[in-house]
Amino acid sequence: MALANKIALVTGSSSGIGFAISKEFAENQGATVLVCSRNINDAIRTSEKIKGDTQAVELDVTNERDVRSVVKGTILNHGGIDILVNCAGHRFENAIWYKKYHKMTDRALDAIMEVDLKGTIHMTRAFLPSMIRKTNRSRRNSGVIINIASTPAMSGHREGAPYTIAKAAVVAVTKHIALEYGNQKIRAYTLALGNIATEATYYSMTKPGRKKAANEPAMKRWGSAEEVAKVAACLGSESFSYATGNTIIIDGGKLIV
Ligand SMILES: NC(=O)c1ccc[n+]([C@@H]2O[C@H](COP(=O)([O-])OP(=O)(O)OC[C@H]3O[C@@H](n4cnc5c(N)ncnc54)[C@H](OP(=O)(O)O)[C@@H]3O)[C@@H](O)[C@H]2O)c1
C-alpha cells in the first residue's frame, strides 16, 4: 500500500474524479482521506461509500475562512496533511463553455477563476506551512500537491475560454511551487486531463457528442476517473521522489508533447 500512513485531502471529492481519487487513496493505497464537499451531508454520504479510513469535511475553496479552519483541524487531528489534491472545479456550464471569447463576461470569467484557480491558490497557500513542518519531521516522506487541470491549458482550445485560462494558470501555480519549495521536500504536479467520463461530462452529453469526443484521442475512447486516480496515487507515493513540477497528460493520446 503505497500511501500507508499518509494523510490526504481531496477537494471536490463528492463526485467524479475527486471521488475516484479519494476512493483509490483510501481503499487501495492505505491513506487516510479527508473527503471534501461544500455540503457536509454530501461529504458524509461520500465518505460512507468508501471502504477505508476517511473523514468528511465541509469546505468551500473560495472561502478563505473555511480553508483556514480546515487547515487548523488537520493540524489538530493529524499533525497536518501529506498530500493535497486540488480537484474542485466550477461545474460545467454550457452557457459559459459555448460563448465566444469576445462575448465572455467578467461574471463568467470570475466564477471559473474563483474556484479553479483561486481555490487552488488559497488551498496551497494555506496548507504549505504545516505540510513543510510535517515533512521536515519525517526522514523519508515528502509533501505532495496535485493540481487538476485540463489539456486546453497546454494546447489552447476553441471553446471554453474561462476554463482554459484558469487551468493554464493552475499549471503555472504547480511550476512555481515545485521551484520555490523543492528544497523543502515539497513536490508538485499538474494532471492535464482530456475527456474523462463523469456525471459532469459523458453522462450529461448527447450520444453524438460522446461519440465525437471518444474519437479525438489515439485510443479512441473516453478515460475513466479511476484511470486518473491510479496516476494520482502513484504521484502521491514516493515512487516519484525525484520528479517535480511536471504536467502529466491523461487524455488517451490526443495531445502528445
Ligand atoms: N471530466 C473531465 O473530462 C475533465 C476534464 C478536464 C479537467 N477536469 C477537471 O477535473 C475536476 C473534476 O471534474 P469532474 O468531471 O469530476 O467534475 P464534477 O463531478 O463536477 O466535480 C467537481 C467537484 O468540485 C466541487 N466544487 C465545485 N465548486 C467548489 C467550491 N467552491 N469549493 C469546493 N468544491 C467545489 C464539487 O463538489 P460539491 O458540489 O460537493 O462542493 C464537485 O465535487 C475539475 O477541476 C475539472 O475541471 C475534468
The ligand as an SDF file (V2000), in Angstrom:
LIG
                    3D

 48 52  0  0  0  0  0  0  0  0999 V2000
  -14.2450   15.2020  -16.5090 N   0  0  0  0  0  0  0  0  0  0  0  0
  -13.4290   15.7060  -17.4030 C   0  0  0  0  0  0  0  0  0  0  0  0
  -13.4540   15.3270  -18.5880 O   0  0  0  0  0  0  0  0  0  0  0  0
  -12.4180   16.7480  -17.0150 C   0  0  0  0  0  0  0  0  0  0  0  0
  -11.5130   17.1770  -17.9930 C   0  0  0  0  0  0  0  0  0  0  0  0
  -10.5610   18.1220  -17.6620 C   0  0  0  0  0  0  0  0  0  0  0  0
  -10.5000   18.6250  -16.3670 C   0  0  0  0  0  0  0  0  0  0  0  0
  -11.3980   18.1990  -15.4300 N   0  0  0  0  0  0  0  0  0  0  0  0
  -11.2930   18.7550  -14.0730 C   0  0  0  0  0  0  0  0  0  0  0  0
  -11.3790   17.7270  -13.1050 O   0  0  0  0  0  0  0  0  0  0  0  0
  -12.0110   18.2100  -11.9180 C   0  0  0  0  0  0  0  0  0  0  0  0
  -13.1760   17.3110  -11.5390 C   0  0  0  0  0  0  0  0  0  0  0  0
  -14.0760   17.2480  -12.6320 O   0  0  0  0  0  0  0  0  0  0  0  0
  -15.3330   16.2540  -12.6410 P   0  0  0  0  0  0  0  0  0  0  0  0
  -15.6020   15.9140  -14.0430 O   0  0  0  0  0  0  0  0  0  0  0  0
  -15.1460   15.1740  -11.6300 O   0  0  0  0  0  0  0  0  0  0  0  0
  -16.4780   17.2750  -12.1840 O   0  0  0  0  0  0  0  0  0  0  0  0
  -17.5740   17.2800  -11.0230 P   0  0  0  0  0  0  0  0  0  0  0  0
  -18.1380   15.9170  -10.8210 O   0  0  0  0  0  0  0  0  0  0  0  0
  -18.4790   18.4230  -11.3530 O   0  0  0  0  0  0  0  0  0  0  0  0
  -16.7290   17.6450   -9.7270 O   0  0  0  0  0  0  0  0  0  0  0  0
  -16.4400   18.9300   -9.3620 C   0  0  0  0  0  0  0  0  0  0  0  0
  -16.3350   18.9700   -7.8540 C   0  0  0  0  0  0  0  0  0  0  0  0
  -15.9230   20.2810   -7.4650 O   0  0  0  0  0  0  0  0  0  0  0  0
  -16.6060   20.5910   -6.2710 C   0  0  0  0  0  0  0  0  0  0  0  0
  -16.7160   22.0510   -6.1550 N   0  0  0  0  0  0  0  0  0  0  0  0
  -17.2770   22.9360   -7.0200 C   0  0  0  0  0  0  0  0  0  0  0  0
  -17.1600   24.1850   -6.5420 N   0  0  0  0  0  0  0  0  0  0  0  0
  -16.4920   24.0890   -5.3510 C   0  0  0  0  0  0  0  0  0  0  0  0
  -16.0740   25.0250   -4.3730 C   0  0  0  0  0  0  0  0  0  0  0  0
  -16.3030   26.3520   -4.4970 N   0  0  0  0  0  0  0  0  0  0  0  0
  -15.3980   24.5840   -3.2720 N   0  0  0  0  0  0  0  0  0  0  0  0
  -15.1630   23.2690   -3.1190 C   0  0  0  0  0  0  0  0  0  0  0  0
  -15.5490   22.3280   -4.0040 N   0  0  0  0  0  0  0  0  0  0  0  0
  -16.2140   22.7440   -5.1000 C   0  0  0  0  0  0  0  0  0  0  0  0
  -17.9590   19.8840   -6.3270 C   0  0  0  0  0  0  0  0  0  0  0  0
  -18.2790   19.4610   -5.0150 O   0  0  0  0  0  0  0  0  0  0  0  0
  -19.5270   19.9880   -4.1360 P   0  0  0  0  0  0  0  0  0  0  0  0
  -20.5890   20.4800   -5.0900 O   0  0  0  0  0  0  0  0  0  0  0  0
  -19.9370   18.7690   -3.3770 O   0  0  0  0  0  0  0  0  0  0  0  0
  -18.9660   21.0530   -3.2510 O   0  0  0  0  0  0  0  0  0  0  0  0
  -17.6290   18.6420   -7.1590 C   0  0  0  0  0  0  0  0  0  0  0  0
  -17.4020   17.5230   -6.3310 O   0  0  0  0  0  0  0  0  0  0  0  0
  -12.3950   19.6660  -12.2090 C   0  0  0  0  0  0  0  0  0  0  0  0
  -11.3980   20.5210  -11.7120 O   0  0  0  0  0  0  0  0  0  0  0  0
  -12.4290   19.7000  -13.7380 C   0  0  0  0  0  0  0  0  0  0  0  0
  -12.2000   20.9890  -14.2580 O   0  0  0  0  0  0  0  0  0  0  0  0
  -12.3380   17.2790  -15.7300 C   0  0  0  0  0  0  0  0  0  0  0  0
  1  2  1  0
  2  3  2  0
  2  4  1  0
  4  5  1  0
  4 48  2  0
  5  6  2  0
  6  7  1  0
  7  8  2  0
  8  9  1  0
  8 48  1  0
  9 10  1  0
  9 46  1  0
 10 11  1  0
 11 12  1  0
 11 44  1  0
 12 13  1  0
 13 14  1  0
 14 15  2  0
 14 16  1  0
 14 17  1  0
 17 18  1  0
 18 19  2  0
 18 20  1  0
 18 21  1  0
 21 22  1  0
 22 23  1  0
 23 24  1  0
 23 42  1  0
 24 25  1  0
 25 26  1  0
 25 36  1  0
 26 27  1  0
 26 35  1  0
 27 28  2  0
 28 29  1  0
 29 30  1  0
 29 35  2  0
 30 31  1  0
 30 32  2  0
 32 33  1  0
 33 34  2  0
 34 35  1  0
 36 37  1  0
 36 42  1  0
 37 38  1  0
 38 39  2  0
 38 40  1  0
 38 41  1  0
 42 43  1  0
 44 45  1  0
 44 46  1  0
 46 47  1  0
M  CHG  2   8   1  16  -1
M  END
$$$$
